[in-house]
């Protein structure tokens, strides 16, 4: 029997939400927005993105 410690993220989802690509910033770099058009202030590399 295993016990999961309080606050453990072992069972947390790996990927978060659905996002739209709002701007292509360079070689494999993207700016994202949420579905409700709220801009995410971080640049993301294509390696970190997955199709949904």
CHARMM internal coordinates of N, CA and C (Angstrom, degrees):
IC EDIT
DIST 1 N 1 CA 1.4524
DIST 1 CA 1 C 1.5280
ANGL 1 N 1 CA 1 C 108.87
DIST 1 C 2 N 1.3310
ANGL 1 CA 1 C 2 N 116.94
DIHE 1 N 1 CA 1 C 2 N 130.97
DIST 2 N 2 CA 1.4605
ANGL 1 C 2 N 2 CA 120.80
DIHE 1 CA 1 C 2 N 2 CA -179.91
DIST 2 CA 2 C 1.5181
ANGL 2 N 2 CA 2 C 110.21
DIHE 1 C 2 N 2 CA 2 C -107.96
DIST 2 C 3 N 1.2848
ANGL 2 CA 2 C 3 N 115.65
DIHE 2 N 2 CA 2 C 3 N 151.82
DIST 3 N 3 CA 1.4643
ANGL 2 C 3 N 3 CA 122.00
DIHE 2 CA 2 C 3 N 3 CA 178.38
DIST 3 CA 3 C 1.5154
ANGL 3 N 3 CA 3 C 108.31
DIHE 2 C 3 N 3 CA 3 C -119.33
DIST 3 C 4 N 1.3146
ANGL 3 CA 3 C 4 N 115.56
DIHE 3 N 3 CA 3 C 4 N 130.23
DIST 4 N 4 CA 1.4623
ANGL 3 C 4 N 4 CA 120.47
DIHE 3 CA 3 C 4 N 4 CA 176.77
DIST 4 CA 4 C 1.5208
ANGL 4 N 4 CA 4 C 107.48
DIHE 3 C 4 N 4 CA 4 C -94.00
DIST 4 C 5 N 1.3191
ANGL 4 CA 4 C 5 N 116.32
DIHE 4 N 4 CA 4 C 5 N 122.98
DIST 5 N 5 CA 1.4529
ANGL 4 C 5 N 5 CA 120.67
DIHE 4 CA 4 C 5 N 5 CA 179.69
DIST 5 CA 5 C 1.5206
ANGL 5 N 5 CA 5 C 110.88
DIHE 4 C 5 N 5 CA 5 C -66.78
DIST 5 C 6 N 1.3146
ANGL 5 CA 5 C 6 N 115.51
DIHE 5 N 5 CA 5 C 6 N 147.99
DIST 6 N 6 CA 1.4566
ANGL 5 C 6 N 6 CA 120.49
DIHE 5 CA 5 C 6 N 6 CA 177.60
DIST 6 CA 6 C 1.5300
ANGL 6 N 6 CA 6 C 109.27
DIHE 5 C 6 N 6 CA 6 C -60.47
DIST 6 C 7 N 1.3175
ANGL 6 CA 6 C 7 N 116.86
DIHE 6 N 6 CA 6 C 7 N 131.49
DIST 7 N 7 CA 1.4514
ANGL 6 C 7 N 7 CA 121.31
DIHE 6 CA 6 C 7 N 7 CA -179.48
DIST 7 CA 7 C 1.5213
ANGL 7 N 7 CA 7 C 113.52
DIHE 6 C 7 N 7 CA 7 C 87.07
DIST 7 C 8 N 1.3386
ANGL 7 CA 7 C 8 N 117.21
DIHE 7 N 7 CA 7 C 8 N 1.59
DIST 8 N 8 CA 1.4570
ANGL 7 C 8 N 8 CA 120.66
DIHE 7 CA 7 C 8 N 8 CA 179.41
DIST 8 CA 8 C 1.5240
ANGL 8 N 8 CA 8 C 109.61
DIHE 7 C 8 N 8 CA 8 C -69.58
DIST 8 C 9 N 1.3131
ANGL 8 CA 8 C 9 N 116.08
DIHE 8 N 8 CA 8 C 9 N 137.91
DIST 9 N 9 CA 1.4658
ANGL 8 C 9 N 9 CA 120.09
DIHE 8 CA 8 C 9 N 9 CA -178.59
DIST 9 CA 9 C 1.5182
ANGL 9 N 9 CA 9 C 111.87
DIHE 8 C 9 N 9 CA 9 C -103.83
DIST 9 C 10 N 1.2988
ANGL 9 CA 9 C 10 N 116.34
DIHE 9 N 9 CA 9 C 10 N 15.18
DIST 10 N 10 CA 1.4528
ANGL 9 C 10 N 10 CA 120.80
DIHE 9 CA 9 C 10 N 10 CA -176.79
DIST 10 CA 10 C 1.5293
ANGL 10 N 10 CA 10 C 111.72
DIHE 9 C 10 N 10 CA 10 C -61.56
DIST 10 C 11 N 1.3136
ANGL 10 CA 10 C 11 N 117.34
DIHE 10 N 10 CA 10 C 11 N -36.96
DIST 11 N 11 CA 1.4573
ANGL 10 C 11 N 11 CA 121.18
DIHE 10 CA 10 C 11 N 11 CA -177.87
DIST 11 CA 11 C 1.5300
ANGL 11 N 11 CA 11 C 112.24
DIHE 10 C 11 N 11 CA 11 C -98.44
DIST 11 C 12 N 1.2998
ANGL 11 CA 11 C 12 N 118.06
DIHE 11 N 11 CA 11 C 12 N 5.91
DIST 12 N 12 CA 1.4617
ANGL 11 C 12 N 12 CA 121.93
DIHE 11 CA 11 C 12 N 12 CA 179.43
DIST 12 CA 12 C 1.5238
ANGL 12 N 12 CA 12 C 109.71
DIHE 11 C 12 N 12 CA 12 C -72.55
DIST 12 C 13 N 1.3270
ANGL 12 CA 12 C 13 N 117.58
DIHE 12 N 12 CA 12 C 13 N 149.10
DIST 13 N 13 CA 1.4625
ANGL 12 C 13 N 13 CA 119.99
DIHE 12 CA 12 C 13 N 13 CA 177.87
DIST 13 CA 13 C 1.5257
ANGL 13 N 13 CA 13 C 111.77
DIHE 12 C 13 N 13 CA 13 C -61.12
DIST 13 C 14 N 1.3196
ANGL 13 CA 13 C 14 N 116.90
DIHE 13 N 13 CA 13 C 14 N 144.76
DIST 14 N 14 CA 1.4589
ANGL 13 C 14 N 14 CA 122.02
DIHE 13 CA 13 C 14 N 14 CA -178.86
DIST 14 CA 14 C 1.5307
ANGL 14 N 14 CA 14 C 110.56
DIHE 13 C 14 N 14 CA 14 C -77.18
DIST 14 C 15 N 1.3293
ANGL 14 CA 14 C 15 N 116.59
DIHE 14 N 14 CA 14 C 15 N -40.93
DIST 15 N 15 CA 1.4622
ANGL 14 C 15 N 15 CA 120.92
DIHE 14 CA 14 C 15 N 15 CA -176.10
DIST 15 CA 15 C 1.5095
ANGL 15 N 15 CA 15 C 110.23
DIHE 14 C 15 N 15 CA 15 C -107.68
DIST 15 C 16 N 1.3034
ANGL 15 CA 15 C 16 N 116.62
DIHE 15 N 15 CA 15 C 16 N 149.33
DIST 16 N 16 CA 1.4546
ANGL 15 C 16 N 16 CA 121.83
DIHE 15 CA 15 C 16 N 16 CA 178.89
DIST 16 CA 16 C 1.5177
ANGL 16 N 16 CA 16 C 109.82
DIHE 15 C 16 N 16 CA 16 C -113.36
DIST 16 C 17 N 1.3154
ANGL 16 CA 16 C 17 N 115.16
DIHE 16 N 16 CA 16 C 17 N 141.92
DIST 17 N 17 CA 1.4544
ANGL 16 C 17 N 17 CA 126.79
DIHE 16 CA 16 C 17 N 17 CA 168.77
DIST 17 CA 17 C 1.5154
ANGL 17 N 17 CA 17 C 120.48
DIHE 16 C 17 N 17 CA 17 C 32.74
DIST 17 C 18 N 1.2875
ANGL 17 CA 17 C 18 N 113.40
DIHE 17 N 17 CA 17 C 18 N -179.49
DIST 18 N 18 CA 1.4537
ANGL 17 C 18 N 18 CA 122.47
DIHE 17 CA 17 C 18 N 18 CA 175.31
DIST 18 CA 18 C 1.5221
ANGL 18 N 18 CA 18 C 107.63
DIHE 17 C 18 N 18 CA 18 C -104.58
DIST 18 C 19 N 1.3023
ANGL 18 CA 18 C 19 N 115.51
DIHE 18 N 18 CA 18 C 19 N 135.20
DIST 19 N 19 CA 1.4551
ANGL 18 C 19 N 19 CA 121.42
DIHE 18 CA 18 C 19 N 19 CA 178.95
DIST 19 CA 19 C 1.5178
ANGL 19 N 19 CA 19 C 109.37
DIHE 18 C 19 N 19 CA 19 C -131.66
DIST 19 C 20 N 1.3267
ANGL 19 CA 19 C 20 N 115.78
DIHE 19 N 19 CA 19 C 20 N 157.15
DIST 20 N 20 CA 1.4601
ANGL 19 C 20 N 20 CA 121.86
DIHE 19 CA 19 C 20 N 20 CA 175.66
DIST 20 CA 20 C 1.5212
ANGL 20 N 20 CA 20 C 108.00
DIHE 19 C 20 N 20 CA 20 C -110.38
DIST 20 C 21 N 1.3194
ANGL 20 CA 20 C 21 N 115.94
DIHE 20 N 20 CA 20 C 21 N 145.22
DIST 21 N 21 CA 1.4604
ANGL 20 C 21 N 21 CA 120.39
DIHE 20 CA 20 C 21 N 21 CA 173.70
DIST 21 CA 21 C 1.5176
ANGL 21 N 21 CA 21 C 107.00
DIHE 20 C 21 N 21 CA 21 C -80.07
DIST 21 C 22 N 1.3317
ANGL 21 CA 21 C 22 N 116.03
DIHE 21 N 21 CA 21 C 22 N 119.75
DIST 22 N 22 CA 1.4625
ANGL 21 C 22 N 22 CA 119.06
DIHE 21 CA 21 C 22 N 22 CA -178.67
DIST 22 CA 22 C 1.5245
ANGL 22 N 22 CA 22 C 112.40
DIHE 21 C 22 N 22 CA 22 C -99.39
DIST 22 C 23 N 1.3511
ANGL 22 CA 22 C 23 N 116.15
DIHE 22 N 22 CA 22 C 23 N -24.50
DIST 23 N 23 CA 1.4611
ANGL 22 C 23 N 23 CA 118.97
DIHE 22 CA 22 C 23 N 23 CA -178.15
DIST 23 CA 23 C 1.5187
ANGL 23 N 23 CA 23 C 109.69
DIHE 22 C 23 N 23 CA 23 C -154.78
DIST 23 C 24 N 1.3210
ANGL 23 CA 23 C 24 N 115.81
DIHE 23 N 23 CA 23 C 24 N 136.15
DIST 24 N 24 CA 1.4620
ANGL 23 C 24 N 24 CA 121.34
DIHE 23 CA 23 C 24 N 24 CA 172.53
DIST 24 CA 24 C 1.5149
ANGL 24 N 24 CA 24 C 105.85
DIHE 23 C 24 N 24 CA 24 C -94.06
DIST 24 C 25 N 1.3303
ANGL 24 CA 24 C 25 N 116.00
DIHE 24 N 24 CA 24 C 25 N 118.88
DIST 25 N 25 CA 1.4588
ANGL 24 C 25 N 25 CA 120.43
DIHE 24 CA 24 C 25 N 25 CA -171.15
DIST 25 CA 25 C 1.5157
ANGL 25 N 25 CA 25 C 114.78
DIHE 24 C 25 N 25 CA 25 C -100.23
DIST 25 C 26 N 1.2756
ANGL 25 CA 25 C 26 N 118.31
DIHE 25 N 25 CA 25 C 26 N -8.07
DIST 26 N 26 CA 1.4578
ANGL 25 C 26 N 26 CA 120.18
DIHE 25 CA 25 C 26 N 26 CA -178.67
DIST 26 CA 26 C 1.5118
ANGL 26 N 26 CA 26 C 110.40
DIHE 25 C 26 N 26 CA 26 C 164.24
DIST 26 C 27 N 1.3014
ANGL 26 CA 26 C 27 N 116.04
DIHE 26 N 26 CA 26 C 27 N -154.25
DIST 27 N 27 CA 1.4566
ANGL 26 C 27 N 27 CA 120.88
DIHE 26 CA 26 C 27 N 27 CA -176.55
DIST 27 CA 27 C 1.5301
ANGL 27 N 27 CA 27 C 110.81
DIHE 26 C 27 N 27 CA 27 C -72.32
DIST 27 C 28 N 1.3341
ANGL 27 CA 27 C 28 N 116.62
DIHE 27 N 27 CA 27 C 28 N 91.00
DIST 28 N 28 CA 1.4510
ANGL 27 C 28 N 28 CA 121.79
DIHE 27 CA 27 C 28 N 28 CA 177.55
DIST 28 CA 28 C 1.5129
ANGL 28 N 28 CA 28 C 114.66
DIHE 27 C 28 N 28 CA 28 C 79.93
DIST 28 C 29 N 1.3244
ANGL 28 CA 28 C 29 N 118.92
DIHE 28 N 28 CA 28 C 29 N 16.10
DIST 29 N 29 CA 1.4560
ANGL 28 C 29 N 29 CA 123.45
DIHE 28 CA 28 C 29 N 29 CA -179.66
DIST 29 CA 29 C 1.5286
ANGL 29 N 29 CA 29 C 109.47
DIHE 28 C 29 N 29 CA 29 C -112.87
DIST 29 C 30 N 1.3393
ANGL 29 CA 29 C 30 N 115.92
DIHE 29 N 29 CA 29 C 30 N 132.82
DIST 30 N 30 CA 1.4594
ANGL 29 C 30 N 30 CA 120.52
DIHE 29 CA 29 C 30 N 30 CA -174.47
DIST 30 CA 30 C 1.5244
ANGL 30 N 30 CA 30 C 111.77
DIHE 29 C 30 N 30 CA 30 C -133.22
DIST 30 C 31 N 1.3253
ANGL 30 CA 30 C 31 N 115.54
DIHE 30 N 30 CA 30 C 31 N 150.36
DIST 31 N 31 CA 1.4553
ANGL 30 C 31 N 31 CA 122.73
DIHE 30 CA 30 C 31 N 31 CA 170.81
DIST 31 CA 31 C 1.5214
ANGL 31 N 31 CA 31 C 106.08
DIHE 30 C 31 N 31 CA 31 C -105.87
DIST 31 C 32 N 1.3373
ANGL 31 CA 31 C 32 N 116.78
DIHE 31 N 31 CA 31 C 32 N 134.91
DIST 32 N 32 CA 1.4579
ANGL 31 C 32 N 32 CA 121.55
DIHE 31 CA 31 C 32 N 32 CA -175.15
DIST 32 CA 32 C 1.5199
ANGL 32 N 32 CA 32 C 111.81
DIHE 31 C 32 N 32 CA 32 C -112.43
DIST 32 C 33 N 1.3376
ANGL 32 CA 32 C 33 N 115.76
DIHE 32 N 32 CA 32 C 33 N 156.63
DIST 33 N 33 CA 1.4602
ANGL 32 C 33 N 33 CA 122.87
DIHE 32 CA 32 C 33 N 33 CA 169.78
DIST 33 CA 33 C 1.5242
ANGL 33 N 33 CA 33 C 107.47
DIHE 32 C 33 N 33 CA 33 C -130.02
DIST 33 C 34 N 1.3342
ANGL 33 CA 33 C 34 N 115.61
DIHE 33 N 33 CA 33 C 34 N 155.94
DIST 34 N 34 CA 1.4558
ANGL 33 C 34 N 34 CA 120.19
DIHE 33 CA 33 C 34 N 34 CA 176.40
DIST 34 CA 34 C 1.5255
ANGL 34 N 34 CA 34 C 108.40
DIHE 33 C 34 N 34 CA 34 C -76.30
DIST 34 C 35 N 1.3134
ANGL 34 CA 34 C 35 N 116.51
DIHE 34 N 34 CA 34 C 35 N 173.90
DIST 35 N 35 CA 1.4681
ANGL 34 C 35 N 35 CA 120.85
DIHE 34 CA 34 C 35 N 35 CA 178.40
DIST 35 CA 35 C 1.5273
ANGL 35 N 35 CA 35 C 110.54
DIHE 34 C 35 N 35 CA 35 C -62.36
DIST 35 C 36 N 1.3367
ANGL 35 CA 35 C 36 N 117.14
DIHE 35 N 35 CA 35 C 36 N -31.15
DIST 36 N 36 CA 1.4695
ANGL 35 C 36 N 36 CA 120.92
DIHE 35 CA 35 C 36 N 36 CA 179.25
DIST 36 CA 36 C 1.5321
ANGL 36 N 36 CA 36 C 112.19
DIHE 35 C 36 N 36 CA 36 C -89.43
DIST 36 C 37 N 1.3464
ANGL 36 CA 36 C 37 N 117.39
DIHE 36 N 36 CA 36 C 37 N 20.17
DIST 37 N 37 CA 1.4666
ANGL 36 C 37 N 37 CA 125.59
DIHE 36 CA 36 C 37 N 37 CA 175.01
DIST 37 CA 37 C 1.5285
ANGL 37 N 37 CA 37 C 114.87
DIHE 36 C 37 N 37 CA 37 C 64.45
DIST 37 C 38 N 1.3243
ANGL 37 CA 37 C 38 N 117.77
DIHE 37 N 37 CA 37 C 38 N 31.68
DIST 38 N 38 CA 1.4664
ANGL 37 C 38 N 38 CA 121.65
DIHE 37 CA 37 C 38 N 38 CA 172.67
DIST 38 CA 38 C 1.5239
ANGL 38 N 38 CA 38 C 107.65
DIHE 37 C 38 N 38 CA 38 C -91.83
DIST 38 C 39 N 1.3376
ANGL 38 CA 38 C 39 N 117.05
DIHE 38 N 38 CA 38 C 39 N 123.97
DIST 39 N 39 CA 1.4599
ANGL 38 C 39 N 39 CA 121.80
DIHE 38 CA 38 C 39 N 39 CA -175.78
DIST 39 CA 39 C 1.5319
ANGL 39 N 39 CA 39 C 111.35
DIHE 38 C 39 N 39 CA 39 C -72.60
DIST 39 C 40 N 1.3255
ANGL 39 CA 39 C 40 N 116.48
DIHE 39 N 39 CA 39 C 40 N 135.97
DIST 40 N 40 CA 1.4551
ANGL 39 C 40 N 40 CA 123.12
DIHE 39 CA 39 C 40 N 40 CA 173.84
DIST 40 CA 40 C 1.5291
ANGL 40 N 40 CA 40 C 106.04
DIHE 39 C 40 N 40 CA 40 C -93.93
DIST 40 C 41 N 1.3283
ANGL 40 CA 40 C 41 N 118.57
DIHE 40 N 40 CA 40 C 41 N 125.22
DIST 41 N 41 CA 1.4642
ANGL 40 C 41 N 41 CA 122.53
DIHE 40 CA 40 C 41 N 41 CA -172.14
DIST 41 CA 41 C 1.5181
ANGL 41 N 41 CA 41 C 114.43
DIHE 40 C 41 N 41 CA 41 C -81.59
DIST 41 C 42 N 1.2881
ANGL 41 CA 41 C 42 N 119.16
DIHE 41 N 41 CA 41 C 42 N 12.75
DIST 42 N 42 CA 1.4616
ANGL 41 C 42 N 42 CA 122.42
DIHE 41 CA 41 C 42 N 42 CA -177.92
DIST 42 CA 42 C 1.5278
ANGL 42 N 42 CA 42 C 109.46
DIHE 41 C 42 N 42 CA 42 C -113.70
DIST 42 C 43 N 1.3155
ANGL 42 CA 42 C 43 N 116.86
DIHE 42 N 42 CA 42 C 43 N 143.18
DIST 43 N 43 CA 1.4626
ANGL 42 C 43 N 43 CA 122.09
DIHE 42 CA 42 C 43 N 43 CA 174.24
DIST 43 CA 43 C 1.5290
ANGL 43 N 43 CA 43 C 108.42
DIHE 42 C 43 N 43 CA 43 C -84.38
DIST 43 C 44 N 1.3148
ANGL 43 CA 43 C 44 N 117.30
DIHE 43 N 43 CA 43 C 44 N 141.09
DIST 44 N 44 CA 1.4626
ANGL 43 C 44 N 44 CA 121.51
DIHE 43 CA 43 C 44 N 44 CA -179.38
DIST 44 CA 44 C 1.5152
ANGL 44 N 44 CA 44 C 110.03
DIHE 43 C 44 N 44 CA 44 C -121.27
DIST 44 C 45 N 1.3047
ANGL 44 CA 44 C 45 N 116.14
DIHE 44 N 44 CA 44 C 45 N 138.47
DIST 45 N 45 CA 1.4514
ANGL 44 C 45 N 45 CA 122.22
DIHE 44 CA 44 C 45 N 45 CA 176.05
DIST 45 CA 45 C 1.5262
ANGL 45 N 45 CA 45 C 108.31
DIHE 44 C 45 N 45 CA 45 C -85.06
DIST 45 C 46 N 1.3175
ANGL 45 CA 45 C 46 N 117.22
DIHE 45 N 45 CA 45 C 46 N 148.04
DIST 46 N 46 CA 1.4623
ANGL 45 C 46 N 46 CA 122.43
DIHE 45 CA 45 C 46 N 46 CA -179.19
DIST 46 CA 46 C 1.5268
ANGL 46 N 46 CA 46 C 111.73
DIHE 45 C 46 N 46 CA 46 C -57.94
DIST 46 C 47 N 1.3099
ANGL 46 CA 46 C 47 N 118.19
DIHE 46 N 46 CA 46 C 47 N -28.75
DIST 47 N 47 CA 1.4603
ANGL 46 C 47 N 47 CA 122.40
DIHE 46 CA 46 C 47 N 47 CA 178.73
DIST 47 CA 47 C 1.5313
ANGL 47 N 47 CA 47 C 111.62
DIHE 46 C 47 N 47 CA 47 C -60.87
DIST 47 C 48 N 1.3330
ANGL 47 CA 47 C 48 N 117.60
DIHE 47 N 47 CA 47 C 48 N -30.61
DIST 48 N 48 CA 1.4514
ANGL 47 C 48 N 48 CA 122.63
DIHE 47 CA 47 C 48 N 48 CA -177.25
DIST 48 CA 48 C 1.5235
ANGL 48 N 48 CA 48 C 113.71
DIHE 47 C 48 N 48 CA 48 C -89.19
DIST 48 C 49 N 1.3213
ANGL 48 CA 48 C 49 N 118.04
DIHE 48 N 48 CA 48 C 49 N -4.98
DIST 49 N 49 CA 1.4550
ANGL 48 C 49 N 49 CA 121.85
DIHE 48 CA 48 C 49 N 49 CA -176.86
DIST 49 CA 49 C 1.5237
ANGL 49 N 49 CA 49 C 111.49
DIHE 48 C 49 N 49 CA 49 C -102.38
DIST 49 C 50 N 1.3216
ANGL 49 CA 49 C 50 N 116.40
DIHE 49 N 49 CA 49 C 50 N 147.69
DIST 50 N 50 CA 1.4615
ANGL 49 C 50 N 50 CA 122.73
DIHE 49 CA 49 C 50 N 50 CA 177.81
DIST 50 CA 50 C 1.5188
ANGL 50 N 50 CA 50 C 108.87
DIHE 49 C 50 N 50 CA 50 C -129.12
DIST 50 C 51 N 1.3266
ANGL 50 CA 50 C 51 N 116.21
DIHE 50 N 50 CA 50 C 51 N 145.41
DIST 51 N 51 CA 1.4722
ANGL 50 C 51 N 51 CA 120.29
DIHE 50 CA 50 C 51 N 51 CA 175.79
DIST 51 CA 51 C 1.5060
ANGL 51 N 51 CA 51 C 109.71
DIHE 50 C 51 N 51 CA 51 C -69.63
DIST 51 C 52 N 1.3292
ANGL 51 CA 51 C 52 N 115.18
DIHE 51 N 51 CA 51 C 52 N 144.08
DIST 52 N 52 CA 1.4536
ANGL 51 C 52 N 52 CA 119.43
DIHE 51 CA 51 C 52 N 52 CA 176.70
DIST 52 CA 52 C 1.4962
ANGL 52 N 52 CA 52 C 109.33
DIHE 51 C 52 N 52 CA 52 C -126.41
END
COOR INIT
IC SEED 1 N 1 CA 1 C
IC BUILD
